[in-house]
Amino acid sequence: MADFWVIGPIAWDRVLDVPRLPPSGGFVQAGGVRGRPGGAGANTAIALASTGAGVHMAGYVGDDEPGARLLAVLAASGVDTRFVHVRGAHTSEVVILVEPSGERTIIGVHPDLLHTVPVPASQVRAGDVVYFAAWHDAFLPAMTGLIACGAIVATVPPPLLAASLPASYVIGSEDQYGGHDPGGRVCAAARALRAVVVTKGAAGVVVHDRDGSAAYPAEPVTAVDTTGAGDAFAAGFLYQVAAGRTPGEAAAAGIAWAAAAVRARASIPPPWSAVRHSTPVHRHKRL
């Protein structure tokens, strides 16, 4: 099995349960405040490590107590933290408002410094999977070199998705694509791209690849907290891709893992062992 390299945010999440989002100038009473590990990069890395694969994390934390706590959580989960840099600034922190429906709204607290983190491209071997869990234009040169050396490169959507993007897979929500789905058009003209994946929440997932486009339904589930669902989907998709599965099989695993994630009050997805035996063969519809 290939190793996984995750470049992305590592954050401390402060979660507030609210009855609804307040209007401008309004007030709501939070039902509780709790802290927990999070960040899209850390969530995905820890999920992948639960499969038993080798996982390396590149990111940063601050020289503070939350940073030390997050490094300990990553290491205890089996993630290689040698490429996590300790900065003098604060560890990333977000406030998450969770509504009764499970939907969440995220508010960043400190400036993002991820673009200052070097990508350990020289450590990556051909066939390894490298996932950029956040987008920065500064990553483009490393992505180009990684594709050239034979790595499988996946990323969240850039602000403008182009056929020339040096990536094998683009994985993101419809909102991350700017509210529209350009995947079919881009994939048809792409050189490196194998698939563009668009998650649509309860409406399921659309996978655009070189054979066309296919829609996969979501699993019916009662959500309690949707934080980390996209990270769980990415972990499931990439784990199956690394094992040589088709984009459709990878989408099925991602959907199952995301469904398990929204049932838990956590940012980090549940371990793969809680998902793998329940992964269904998803029916799909060609578009």
Summary of the structure (lengths in Angstrom):
residues: 287
radius of gyration: 18.0
end to end distance: 32.4
largest distance: 53.6
contacts: 975
relative contact order: 0.14
helix: 31%
strand: 27%
